[in-house]
């Protein structure tokens, strides 16, 4: 396997782990950009974000990884929505 194929295999493995481990995250973007991987999206809690970061570090160990994980705003609306 060449270097890029190895990285793509590891990304596929990461997607499987994120879907099946305790986080159950299916909606994250995982993209290969040249020599680095970007993982981004919205997660429900800070605990979930920490779990995703831990799994990413385990699976993509040794690669340059940029993460952009934001927490979902789960608060109820503060007021009524004005519709035209």
PDB file of N, CA, C and O in Angstrom, chain B, residues numbered from 101:
ATOM      1  N   UNK B 101       0.848  -1.180   0.000  1.00  0.00           N
ATOM      2  CA  UNK B 101       0.000   0.000   0.000  1.00  0.00           C
ATOM      3  C   UNK B 101       0.893   1.242   0.000  1.00  0.00           C
ATOM      4  O   UNK B 101       1.850   1.324   0.770  1.00  0.00           O
ATOM      5  N   UNK B 102       0.575   2.206  -0.866  1.00  0.00           N
ATOM      6  CA  UNK B 102       1.363   3.434  -0.835  1.00  0.00           C
ATOM      7  C   UNK B 102       0.852   4.348   0.282  1.00  0.00           C
ATOM      8  O   UNK B 102      -0.145   4.039   0.935  1.00  0.00           O
ATOM      9  N   UNK B 103       1.538   5.472   0.497  1.00  0.00           N
ATOM     10  CA  UNK B 103       1.198   6.360   1.605  1.00  0.00           C
ATOM     11  C   UNK B 103      -0.215   6.895   1.575  1.00  0.00           C
ATOM     12  O   UNK B 103      -0.892   6.913   2.603  1.00  0.00           O
ATOM     13  N   UNK B 104      -0.678   7.338   0.399  1.00  0.00           N
ATOM     14  CA  UNK B 104      -2.033   7.892   0.306  1.00  0.00           C
ATOM     15  C   UNK B 104      -3.086   6.807   0.517  1.00  0.00           C
ATOM     16  O   UNK B 104      -4.105   7.056   1.161  1.00  0.00           O
ATOM     17  N   UNK B 105      -2.855   5.610  -0.016  1.00  0.00           N
ATOM     18  CA  UNK B 105      -3.807   4.511   0.193  1.00  0.00           C
ATOM     19  C   UNK B 105      -3.886   4.149   1.667  1.00  0.00           C
ATOM     20  O   UNK B 105      -4.967   3.862   2.181  1.00  0.00           O
ATOM     21  N   UNK B 106      -2.740   4.162   2.354  1.00  0.00           N
ATOM     22  CA  UNK B 106      -2.717   3.877   3.791  1.00  0.00           C
ATOM     23  C   UNK B 106      -3.539   4.909   4.551  1.00  0.00           C
ATOM     24  O   UNK B 106      -4.301   4.553   5.450  1.00  0.00           O
ATOM     25  N   UNK B 107      -3.391   6.175   4.202  1.00  0.00           N
ATOM     26  CA  UNK B 107      -4.148   7.229   4.872  1.00  0.00           C
ATOM     27  C   UNK B 107      -5.636   7.065   4.599  1.00  0.00           C
ATOM     28  O   UNK B 107      -6.450   7.210   5.511  1.00  0.00           O
ATOM     29  N   UNK B 108      -6.002   6.765   3.355  1.00  0.00           N
ATOM     30  CA  UNK B 108      -7.416   6.568   3.023  1.00  0.00           C
ATOM     31  C   UNK B 108      -7.995   5.375   3.784  1.00  0.00           C
ATOM     32  O   UNK B 108      -9.143   5.424   4.227  1.00  0.00           O
ATOM     33  N   UNK B 109      -7.216   4.307   3.939  1.00  0.00           N
ATOM     34  CA  UNK B 109      -7.647   3.156   4.723  1.00  0.00           C
ATOM     35  C   UNK B 109      -7.878   3.567   6.175  1.00  0.00           C
ATOM     36  O   UNK B 109      -8.876   3.179   6.782  1.00  0.00           O
ATOM     37  N   UNK B 110      -6.961   4.346   6.726  1.00  0.00           N
ATOM     38  CA  UNK B 110      -7.089   4.786   8.112  1.00  0.00           C
ATOM     39  C   UNK B 110      -8.290   5.712   8.289  1.00  0.00           C
ATOM     40  O   UNK B 110      -8.954   5.665   9.325  1.00  0.00           O
ATOM     41  N   UNK B 111      -8.579   6.551   7.295  1.00  0.00           N
ATOM     42  CA  UNK B 111      -9.755   7.417   7.353  1.00  0.00           C
ATOM     43  C   UNK B 111     -11.023   6.573   7.343  1.00  0.00           C
ATOM     44  O   UNK B 111     -11.956   6.850   8.096  1.00  0.00           O
ATOM     45  N   UNK B 112     -11.068   5.547   6.499  1.00  0.00           N
ATOM     46  CA  UNK B 112     -12.231   4.646   6.465  1.00  0.00           C
ATOM     47  C   UNK B 112     -12.405   3.952   7.806  1.00  0.00           C
ATOM     48  O   UNK B 112     -13.526   3.803   8.294  1.00  0.00           O
ATOM     49  N   UNK B 113     -11.301   3.530   8.399  1.00  0.00           N
ATOM     50  CA  UNK B 113     -11.348   2.897   9.725  1.00  0.00           C
ATOM     51  C   UNK B 113     -11.841   3.898  10.770  1.00  0.00           C
ATOM     52  O   UNK B 113     -12.615   3.536  11.656  1.00  0.00           O
ATOM     53  N   UNK B 114     -11.406   5.134  10.672  1.00  0.00           N
ATOM     54  CA  UNK B 114     -11.859   6.176  11.601  1.00  0.00           C
ATOM     55  C   UNK B 114     -13.368   6.365  11.496  1.00  0.00           C
ATOM     56  O   UNK B 114     -14.055   6.453  12.514  1.00  0.00           O
ATOM     57  N   UNK B 115     -13.886   6.427  10.270  1.00  0.00           N
ATOM     58  CA  UNK B 115     -15.338   6.578  10.090  1.00  0.00           C
ATOM     59  C   UNK B 115     -16.094   5.431  10.761  1.00  0.00           C
ATOM     60  O   UNK B 115     -17.117   5.656  11.407  1.00  0.00           O
ATOM     61  N   UNK B 116     -15.594   4.209  10.610  1.00  0.00           N
ATOM     62  CA  UNK B 116     -16.224   3.045  11.248  1.00  0.00           C
ATOM     63  C   UNK B 116     -16.185   3.159  12.762  1.00  0.00           C
ATOM     64  O   UNK B 116     -17.185   2.905  13.433  1.00  0.00           O
ATOM     65  N   UNK B 117     -15.037   3.539  13.299  1.00  0.00           N
ATOM     66  CA  UNK B 117     -14.908   3.683  14.754  1.00  0.00           C
ATOM     67  C   UNK B 117     -15.845   4.750  15.292  1.00  0.00           C
ATOM     68  O   UNK B 117     -16.495   4.541  16.317  1.00  0.00           O
ATOM     69  N   UNK B 118     -15.925   5.893  14.616  1.00  0.00           N
ATOM     70  CA  UNK B 118     -16.780   6.972  15.092  1.00  0.00           C
ATOM     71  C   UNK B 118     -18.253   6.578  15.039  1.00  0.00           C
ATOM     72  O   UNK B 118     -19.040   7.014  15.880  1.00  0.00           O
ATOM     73  N   UNK B 119     -18.627   5.770  14.074  1.00  0.00           N
ATOM     74  CA  UNK B 119     -20.015   5.329  13.962  1.00  0.00           C
ATOM     75  C   UNK B 119     -20.365   4.262  14.983  1.00  0.00           C
ATOM     76  O   UNK B 119     -21.503   4.203  15.451  1.00  0.00           O
ATOM     77  N   UNK B 120     -19.400   3.415  15.337  1.00  0.00           N
ATOM     78  CA  UNK B 120     -19.722   2.268  16.181  1.00  0.00           C
ATOM     79  C   UNK B 120     -19.299   2.416  17.637  1.00  0.00           C
ATOM     80  O   UNK B 120     -19.861   1.737  18.496  1.00  0.00           O
ATOM     81  N   UNK B 121     -18.339   3.266  17.947  1.00  0.00           N
ATOM     82  CA  UNK B 121     -17.903   3.429  19.336  1.00  0.00           C
ATOM     83  C   UNK B 121     -18.947   4.204  20.133  1.00  0.00           C
ATOM     84  O   UNK B 121     -20.057   4.444  19.656  1.00  0.00           O
ATOM     85  N   UNK B 122     -18.582   4.588  21.338  1.00  0.00           N
ATOM     86  CA  UNK B 122     -19.529   5.229  22.249  1.00  0.00           C
ATOM     87  C   UNK B 122     -20.082   6.545  21.727  1.00  0.00           C
ATOM     88  O   UNK B 122     -21.120   7.005  22.202  1.00  0.00           O
ATOM     89  N   UNK B 123     -19.413   7.158  20.763  1.00  0.00           N
ATOM     90  CA  UNK B 123     -19.876   8.458  20.283  1.00  0.00           C
ATOM     91  C   UNK B 123     -20.987   8.353  19.252  1.00  0.00           C
ATOM     92  O   UNK B 123     -21.846   9.233  19.201  1.00  0.00           O
ATOM     93  N   UNK B 124     -21.005   7.326  18.438  1.00  0.00           N
ATOM     94  CA  UNK B 124     -22.052   7.149  17.436  1.00  0.00           C
ATOM     95  C   UNK B 124     -22.185   8.322  16.478  1.00  0.00           C
ATOM     96  O   UNK B 124     -23.298   8.690  16.103  1.00  0.00           O
ATOM     97  N   UNK B 125     -21.068   8.911  16.078  1.00  0.00           N
ATOM     98  CA  UNK B 125     -21.087  10.094  15.210  1.00  0.00           C
ATOM     99  C   UNK B 125     -21.014   9.689  13.748  1.00  0.00           C
ATOM    100  O   UNK B 125     -20.039   9.073  13.318  1.00  0.00           O
ATOM    101  N   UNK B 126     -22.044  10.032  12.984  1.00  0.00           N
ATOM    102  CA  UNK B 126     -22.076   9.733  11.554  1.00  0.00           C
ATOM    103  C   UNK B 126     -21.943  10.983  10.700  1.00  0.00           C
ATOM    104  O   UNK B 126     -21.620  10.884   9.516  1.00  0.00           O
ATOM    105  N   UNK B 127     -22.182  12.150  11.269  1.00  0.00           N
ATOM    106  CA  UNK B 127     -22.254  13.375  10.473  1.00  0.00           C
ATOM    107  C   UNK B 127     -20.992  14.202  10.423  1.00  0.00           C
ATOM    108  O   UNK B 127     -21.043  15.355   9.994  1.00  0.00           O
ATOM    109  N   UNK B 128     -19.870  13.670  10.837  1.00  0.00           N
ATOM    110  CA  UNK B 128     -18.641  14.457  10.805  1.00  0.00           C
ATOM    111  C   UNK B 128     -17.998  14.391   9.426  1.00  0.00           C
ATOM    112  O   UNK B 128     -18.070  13.368   8.745  1.00  0.00           O
ATOM    113  N   UNK B 129     -17.374  15.484   9.024  1.00  0.00           N
ATOM    114  CA  UNK B 129     -16.625  15.527   7.765  1.00  0.00           C
ATOM    115  C   UNK B 129     -15.189  15.110   8.048  1.00  0.00           C
ATOM    116  O   UNK B 129     -14.540  15.649   8.945  1.00  0.00           O
ATOM    117  N   UNK B 130     -14.706  14.157   7.283  1.00  0.00           N
ATOM    118  CA  UNK B 130     -13.320  13.723   7.396  1.00  0.00           C
ATOM    119  C   UNK B 130     -12.742  13.801   5.996  1.00  0.00           C
ATOM    120  O   UNK B 130     -13.149  13.061   5.101  1.00  0.00           O
ATOM    121  N   UNK B 131     -11.786  14.706   5.813  1.00  0.00           N
ATOM    122  CA  UNK B 131     -11.266  14.980   4.477  1.00  0.00           C
ATOM    123  C   UNK B 131      -9.748  14.945   4.479  1.00  0.00           C
ATOM    124  O   UNK B 131      -9.099  15.381   5.430  1.00  0.00           O
ATOM    125  N   UNK B 132      -9.196  14.416   3.394  1.00  0.00           N
ATOM    126  CA  UNK B 132      -7.759  14.393   3.187  1.00  0.00           C
ATOM    127  C   UNK B 132      -7.384  15.565   2.290  1.00  0.00           C
ATOM    128  O   UNK B 132      -7.910  15.704   1.186  1.00  0.00           O
ATOM    129  N   UNK B 133      -6.479  16.400   2.766  1.00  0.00           N
ATOM    130  CA  UNK B 133      -6.006  17.569   2.018  1.00  0.00           C
ATOM    131  C   UNK B 133      -4.496  17.484   1.917  1.00  0.00           C
ATOM    132  O   UNK B 133      -3.780  17.909   2.824  1.00  0.00           O
ATOM    133  N   UNK B 134      -4.014  16.935   0.816  1.00  0.00           N
ATOM    134  CA  UNK B 134      -2.567  16.793   0.665  1.00  0.00           C
ATOM    135  C   UNK B 134      -2.019  15.885   1.747  1.00  0.00           C
ATOM    136  O   UNK B 134      -2.358  14.703   1.804  1.00  0.00           O
ATOM    137  N   UNK B 135      -1.181  16.431   2.598  1.00  0.00           N
ATOM    138  CA  UNK B 135      -0.556  15.628   3.633  1.00  0.00           C
ATOM    139  C   UNK B 135      -1.237  15.696   4.986  1.00  0.00           C
ATOM    140  O   UNK B 135      -0.692  15.181   5.962  1.00  0.00           O
ATOM    141  N   UNK B 136      -2.409  16.314   5.084  1.00  0.00           N
ATOM    142  CA  UNK B 136      -3.073  16.378   6.382  1.00  0.00           C
ATOM    143  C   UNK B 136      -4.549  16.012   6.263  1.00  0.00           C
ATOM    144  O   UNK B 136      -5.133  16.033   5.179  1.00  0.00           O
ATOM    145  N   UNK B 137      -5.128  15.677   7.406  1.00  0.00           N
ATOM    146  CA  UNK B 137      -6.531  15.273   7.485  1.00  0.00           C
ATOM    147  C   UNK B 137      -7.281  16.324   8.293  1.00  0.00           C
ATOM    148  O   UNK B 137      -6.786  16.803   9.313  1.00  0.00           O
ATOM    149  N   UNK B 138      -8.481  16.682   7.830  1.00  0.00           N
ATOM    150  CA  UNK B 138      -9.345  17.606   8.553  1.00  0.00           C
ATOM    151  C   UNK B 138     -10.579  16.852   9.026  1.00  0.00           C
ATOM    152  O   UNK B 138     -11.231  16.157   8.247  1.00  0.00           O
ATOM    153  N   UNK B 139     -10.893  16.994  10.309  1.00  0.00           N
ATOM    154  CA  UNK B 139     -12.092  16.394  10.894  1.00  0.00           C
ATOM    155  C   UNK B 139     -12.932  17.541  11.427  1.00  0.00           C
ATOM    156  O   UNK B 139     -12.472  18.309  12.272  1.00  0.00           O
ATOM    157  N   UNK B 140     -14.165  17.665  10.936  1.00  0.00           N
ATOM    158  CA  UNK B 140     -14.991  18.782  11.354  1.00  0.00           C
ATOM    159  C   UNK B 140     -16.456  18.419  11.430  1.00  0.00           C
ATOM    160  O   UNK B 140     -16.906  17.429  10.853  1.00  0.00           O
ATOM    161  N   UNK B 141     -17.189  19.244  12.155  1.00  0.00           N
ATOM    162  CA  UNK B 141     -18.623  19.058  12.267  1.00  0.00           C
ATOM    163  C   UNK B 141     -19.123  19.461  13.639  1.00  0.00           C
ATOM    164  O   UNK B 141     -18.404  20.069  14.432  1.00  0.00           O
ATOM    165  N   UNK B 142     -20.368  19.108  13.899  1.00  0.00           N
ATOM    166  CA  UNK B 142     -21.028  19.471  15.149  1.00  0.00           C
ATOM    167  C   UNK B 142     -21.270  18.222  15.981  1.00  0.00           C
ATOM    168  O   UNK B 142     -21.746  17.207  15.473  1.00  0.00           O
ATOM    169  N   UNK B 143     -20.934  18.306  17.273  1.00  0.00           N
ATOM    170  CA  UNK B 143     -21.175  17.209  18.214  1.00  0.00           C
ATOM    171  C   UNK B 143     -22.098  17.709  19.324  1.00  0.00           C
ATOM    172  O   UNK B 143     -22.218  18.913  19.550  1.00  0.00           O
ATOM    173  N   UNK B 144     -22.745  16.774  20.009  1.00  0.00           N
ATOM    174  CA  UNK B 144     -23.772  17.136  20.983  1.00  0.00           C
ATOM    175  C   UNK B 144     -23.216  17.691  22.290  1.00  0.00           C
ATOM    176  O   UNK B 144     -23.800  18.609  22.865  1.00  0.00           O
ATOM    177  N   UNK B 145     -22.094  17.147  22.768  1.00  0.00           N
ATOM    178  CA  UNK B 145     -21.592  17.538  24.087  1.00  0.00           C
ATOM    179  C   UNK B 145     -20.070  17.660  24.080  1.00  0.00           C
ATOM    180  O   UNK B 145     -19.400  17.179  23.166  1.00  0.00           O
ATOM    181  N   UNK B 146     -19.543  18.307  25.104  1.00  0.00           N
ATOM    182  CA  UNK B 146     -18.091  18.402  25.262  1.00  0.00           C
ATOM    183  C   UNK B 146     -17.493  17.015  25.479  1.00  0.00           C
ATOM    184  O   UNK B 146     -16.384  16.737  25.021  1.00  0.00           O
ATOM    185  N   UNK B 147     -18.211  16.159  26.164  1.00  0.00           N
ATOM    186  CA  UNK B 147     -17.740  14.772  26.381  1.00  0.00           C
ATOM    187  C   UNK B 147     -17.625  14.030  25.051  1.00  0.00           C
ATOM    188  O   UNK B 147     -16.667  13.292  24.824  1.00  0.00           O
ATOM    189  N   UNK B 148     -18.596  14.229  24.189  1.00  0.00           N
ATOM    190  CA  UNK B 148     -18.574  13.618  22.860  1.00  0.00           C
ATOM    191  C   UNK B 148     -17.394  14.167  22.048  1.00  0.00           C
ATOM    192  O   UNK B 148     -16.702  13.411  21.366  1.00  0.00           O
ATOM    193  N   UNK B 149     -17.171  15.476  22.124  1.00  0.00           N
ATOM    194  CA  UNK B 149     -16.043  16.080  21.410  1.00  0.00           C
ATOM    195  C   UNK B 149     -14.728  15.485  21.890  1.00  0.00           C
ATOM    196  O   UNK B 149     -13.857  15.176  21.077  1.00  0.00           O
ATOM    197  N   UNK B 150     -14.573  15.319  23.195  1.00  0.00           N
ATOM    198  CA  UNK B 150     -13.351  14.731  23.740  1.00  0.00           C
ATOM    199  C   UNK B 150     -13.176  13.289  23.268  1.00  0.00           C
ATOM    200  O   UNK B 150     -12.061  12.869  22.958  1.00  0.00           O
ATOM    201  N   UNK B 151     -14.265  12.533  23.213  1.00  0.00           N
ATOM    202  CA  UNK B 151     -14.197  11.146  22.745  1.00  0.00           C
ATOM    203  C   UNK B 151     -13.802  11.096  21.274  1.00  0.00           C
ATOM    204  O   UNK B 151     -12.987  10.262  20.880  1.00  0.00           O
ATOM    205  N   UNK B 152     -14.371  11.980  20.460  1.00  0.00           N
ATOM    206  CA  UNK B 152     -14.013  12.028  19.039  1.00  0.00           C
ATOM    207  C   UNK B 152     -12.531  12.366  18.896  1.00  0.00           C
ATOM    208  O   UNK B 152     -11.830  11.736  18.105  1.00  0.00           O
ATOM    209  N   UNK B 153     -12.053  13.342  19.645  1.00  0.00           N
ATOM    210  CA  UNK B 153     -10.645  13.727  19.561  1.00  0.00           C
ATOM    211  C   UNK B 153      -9.730  12.583  19.976  1.00  0.00           C
ATOM    212  O   UNK B 153      -8.668  12.392  19.384  1.00  0.00           O
ATOM    213  N   UNK B 154     -10.133  11.822  20.988  1.00  0.00           N
ATOM    214  CA  UNK B 154      -9.332  10.681  21.444  1.00  0.00           C
ATOM    215  C   UNK B 154      -9.267   9.604  20.357  1.00  0.00           C
ATOM    216  O   UNK B 154      -8.195   9.070  20.072  1.00  0.00           O
ATOM    217  N   UNK B 155     -10.413   9.289  19.753  1.00  0.00           N
ATOM    218  CA  UNK B 155     -10.463   8.262  18.710  1.00  0.00           C
ATOM    219  C   UNK B 155      -9.664   8.702  17.484  1.00  0.00           C
ATOM    220  O   UNK B 155      -8.935   7.902  16.896  1.00  0.00           O
ATOM    221  N   UNK B 156      -9.800   9.971  17.099  1.00  0.00           N
ATOM    222  CA  UNK B 156      -9.035  10.506  15.972  1.00  0.00           C
ATOM    223  C   UNK B 156      -7.541  10.356  16.245  1.00  0.00           C
ATOM    224  O   UNK B 156      -6.794   9.929  15.364  1.00  0.00           O
ATOM    225  N   UNK B 157      -7.095  10.699  17.450  1.00  0.00           N
ATOM    226  CA  UNK B 157      -5.680  10.600  17.799  1.00  0.00           C
ATOM    227  C   UNK B 157      -5.199   9.154  17.749  1.00  0.00           C
ATOM    228  O   UNK B 157      -4.077   8.890  17.316  1.00  0.00           O
ATOM    229  N   UNK B 158      -6.037   8.215  18.187  1.00  0.00           N
ATOM    230  CA  UNK B 158      -5.658   6.788  18.163  1.00  0.00           C
ATOM    231  C   UNK B 158      -5.526   6.274  16.731  1.00  0.00           C
ATOM    232  O   UNK B 158      -4.529   5.645  16.378  1.00  0.00           O
ATOM    233  N   UNK B 159      -6.537   6.547  15.914  1.00  0.00           N
ATOM    234  CA  UNK B 159      -6.584   5.972  14.567  1.00  0.00           C
ATOM    235  C   UNK B 159      -5.619   6.668  13.613  1.00  0.00           C
ATOM    236  O   UNK B 159      -5.018   6.014  12.760  1.00  0.00           O
ATOM    237  N   UNK B 160      -5.464   7.974  13.743  1.00  0.00           N
ATOM    238  CA  UNK B 160      -4.632   8.737  12.817  1.00  0.00           C
ATOM    239  C   UNK B 160      -3.294   9.123  13.431  1.00  0.00           C
ATOM    240  O   UNK B 160      -2.672  10.096  13.003  1.00  0.00           O
ATOM    241  N   UNK B 161      -2.850   8.376  14.420  1.00  0.00           N
ATOM    242  CA  UNK B 161      -1.576   8.635  15.093  1.00  0.00           C
ATOM    243  C   UNK B 161      -0.449   8.793  14.068  1.00  0.00           C
ATOM    244  O   UNK B 161      -0.299   7.972  13.162  1.00  0.00           O
ATOM    245  N   UNK B 162       0.327   9.846  14.222  1.00  0.00           N
ATOM    246  CA  UNK B 162       1.456  10.082  13.340  1.00  0.00           C
ATOM    247  C   UNK B 162       1.138  10.955  12.134  1.00  0.00           C
ATOM    248  O   UNK B 162       2.046  11.368  11.413  1.00  0.00           O
ATOM    249  N   UNK B 163      -0.147  11.243  11.908  1.00  0.00           N
ATOM    250  CA  UNK B 163      -0.542  12.115  10.806  1.00  0.00           C
ATOM    251  C   UNK B 163      -0.819  13.525  11.319  1.00  0.00           C
ATOM    252  O   UNK B 163      -1.112  13.716  12.499  1.00  0.00           O
ATOM    253  N   UNK B 164      -0.725  14.502  10.432  1.00  0.00           N
ATOM    254  CA  UNK B 164      -1.097  15.871  10.777  1.00  0.00           C
ATOM    255  C   UNK B 164      -2.621  15.942  10.653  1.00  0.00           C
ATOM    256  O   UNK B 164      -3.181  15.704   9.583  1.00  0.00           O
ATOM    257  N   UNK B 165      -3.282  16.274  11.772  1.00  0.00           N
ATOM    258  CA  UNK B 165      -4.742  16.320  11.807  1.00  0.00           C
ATOM    259  C   UNK B 165      -5.188  17.671  12.339  1.00  0.00           C
ATOM    260  O   UNK B 165      -4.679  18.150  13.353  1.00  0.00           O
ATOM    261  N   UNK B 166      -6.140  18.281  11.649  1.00  0.00           N
ATOM    262  CA  UNK B 166      -6.775  19.517  12.099  1.00  0.00           C
ATOM    263  C   UNK B 166      -8.221  19.173  12.447  1.00  0.00           C
ATOM    264  O   UNK B 166      -8.926  18.554  11.649  1.00  0.00           O
ATOM    265  N   UNK B 167      -8.658  19.573  13.632  1.00  0.00           N
ATOM    266  CA  UNK B 167     -10.048  19.329  14.019  1.00  0.00           C
ATOM    267  C   UNK B 167     -10.780  20.648  14.167  1.00  0.00           C
ATOM    268  O   UNK B 167     -10.235  21.639  14.653  1.00  0.00           O
ATOM    269  N   UNK B 168     -12.028  20.631  13.735  1.00  0.00           N
ATOM    270  CA  UNK B 168     -12.906  21.789  13.857  1.00  0.00           C
ATOM    271  C   UNK B 168     -14.256  21.252  14.328  1.00  0.00           C
ATOM    272  O   UNK B 168     -15.198  21.126  13.546  1.00  0.00           O
ATOM    273  N   UNK B 169     -14.328  20.941  15.617  1.00  0.00           N
ATOM    274  CA  UNK B 169     -15.535  20.352  16.204  1.00  0.00           C
ATOM    275  C   UNK B 169     -16.220  21.395  17.066  1.00  0.00           C
ATOM    276  O   UNK B 169     -15.622  21.931  18.000  1.00  0.00           O
ATOM    277  N   UNK B 170     -17.472  21.680  16.753  1.00  0.00           N
ATOM    278  CA  UNK B 170     -18.232  22.657  17.530  1.00  0.00           C
ATOM    279  C   UNK B 170     -19.367  21.948  18.262  1.00  0.00           C
ATOM    280  O   UNK B 170     -19.853  20.902  17.832  1.00  0.00           O
ATOM    281  N   UNK B 171     -19.772  22.545  19.375  1.00  0.00           N
ATOM    282  CA  UNK B 171     -20.863  21.975  20.164  1.00  0.00           C
ATOM    283  C   UNK B 171     -22.198  22.477  19.642  1.00  0.00           C
ATOM    284  O   UNK B 171     -22.357  23.653  19.316  1.00  0.00           O
ATOM    285  N   UNK B 172     -23.147  21.566  19.571  1.00  0.00           N
ATOM    286  CA  UNK B 172     -24.501  21.930  19.152  1.00  0.00           C
ATOM    287  C   UNK B 172     -25.140  22.802  20.217  1.00  0.00           C
ATOM    288  O   UNK B 172     -24.908  22.605  21.410  1.00  0.00           O
ATOM    289  N   UNK B 173     -25.937  23.755  19.792  1.00  0.00           N
ATOM    290  CA  UNK B 173     -26.688  24.594  20.720  1.00  0.00           C
ATOM    291  C   UNK B 173     -28.024  23.893  20.978  1.00  0.00           C
ATOM    292  O   UNK B 173     -28.929  23.948  20.146  1.00  0.00           O
ATOM    293  N   UNK B 174     -28.141  23.241  22.121  1.00  0.00           N
ATOM    294  CA  UNK B 174     -29.323  22.442  22.434  1.00  0.00           C
ATOM    295  C   UNK B 174     -30.317  23.182  23.320  1.00  0.00           C
ATOM    296  O   UNK B 174     -31.272  22.594  23.826  1.00  0.00           O
ATOM    297  N   UNK B 175     -30.082  24.476  23.502  1.00  0.00           N
ATOM    298  CA  UNK B 175     -31.006  25.260  24.323  1.00  0.00           C
ATOM    299  C   UNK B 175     -32.322  25.467  23.580  1.00  0.00           C
ATOM    300  O   UNK B 175     -32.331  25.584  22.355  1.00  0.00           O
ATOM    301  N   UNK B 176     -33.422  25.513  24.309  1.00  0.00           N
ATOM    302  CA  UNK B 176     -34.694  25.815  23.646  1.00  0.00           C
ATOM    303  C   UNK B 176     -34.678  27.258  23.145  1.00  0.00           C
ATOM    304  O   UNK B 176     -33.921  28.081  23.661  1.00  0.00           O
ATOM    305  N   UNK B 177     -35.500  27.573  22.150  1.00  0.00           N
ATOM    306  CA  UNK B 177     -35.546  28.938  21.635  1.00  0.00           C
ATOM    307  C   UNK B 177     -35.915  29.922  22.743  1.00  0.00           C
ATOM    308  O   UNK B 177     -36.696  29.605  23.640  1.00  0.00           O
ATOM    309  N   UNK B 178     -35.344  31.110  22.665  1.00  0.00           N
ATOM    310  CA  UNK B 178     -35.614  32.110  23.711  1.00  0.00           C
ATOM    311  C   UNK B 178     -36.916  32.865  23.465  1.00  0.00           C
ATOM    312  O   UNK B 178     -37.421  33.536  24.365  1.00  0.00           O
ATOM    313  N   UNK B 179     -37.457  32.764  22.268  1.00  0.00           N
ATOM    314  CA  UNK B 179     -38.697  33.483  21.967  1.00  0.00           C
ATOM    315  C   UNK B 179     -39.333  32.921  20.719  1.00  0.00           C
ATOM    316  O   UNK B 179     -38.823  31.986  20.102  1.00  0.00           O
ATOM    317  N   UNK B 180     -40.443  33.501  20.365  1.00  0.00           N
ATOM    318  CA  UNK B 180     -41.155  33.052  19.176  1.00  0.00           C
ATOM    319  C   UNK B 180     -40.422  33.490  17.920  1.00  0.00           C
ATOM    320  O   UNK B 180     -39.782  34.541  17.900  1.00  0.00           O
ATOM    321  N   UNK B 181     -40.516  32.691  16.886  1.00  0.00           N
ATOM    322  CA  UNK B 181     -39.904  33.026  15.605  1.00  0.00           C
ATOM    323  C   UNK B 181     -40.896  33.864  14.801  1.00  0.00           C
ATOM    324  O   UNK B 181     -42.064  33.497  14.665  1.00  0.00           O
ATOM    325  N   UNK B 182     -40.425  34.983  14.273  1.00  0.00           N
ATOM    326  CA  UNK B 182     -41.281  35.844  13.449  1.00  0.00           C
ATOM    327  C   UNK B 182     -41.219  35.375  12.005  1.00  0.00           C
ATOM    328  O   UNK B 182     -40.152  35.362  11.393  1.00  0.00           O
ATOM    329  N   UNK B 183     -42.358  34.994  11.469  1.00  0.00           N
ATOM    330  CA  UNK B 183     -42.424  34.580  10.072  1.00  0.00           C
ATOM    331  C   UNK B 183     -43.150  35.650   9.272  1.00  0.00           C
ATOM    332  O   UNK B 183     -44.114  36.240   9.758  1.00  0.00           O
ATOM    333  N   UNK B 184     -42.695  35.905   8.047  1.00  0.00           N
ATOM    334  CA  UNK B 184     -43.339  36.965   7.235  1.00  0.00           C
ATOM    335  C   UNK B 184     -44.732  36.557   6.794  1.00  0.00           C
ATOM    336  O   UNK B 184     -45.412  37.322   6.110  1.00  0.00           O
TER     337      UNK B 184
END
